[in-house]
Amino acid sequence: MMKEYNISTLISDDAHHIDDIGNEFKRIEKNLTEMNYTNRWKLNRE
């Protein structure tokens, strides 16, 4: 449904320990790619 309406996705993290931050990002990116969902925002820390 989100793809139909061109809704952007922002992958975020709710880790409860600093060592867990970002642990699931690669899996989520893979899932979105497999669904052919390309409308997402990516914020990079500079």
Buried (B, 14 or more C-beta within 10 A) or exposed (E): EEEEEEEEBEBEEEEEEEEEEEEEEEEBEEEBEEEEBEEEEEEEEE
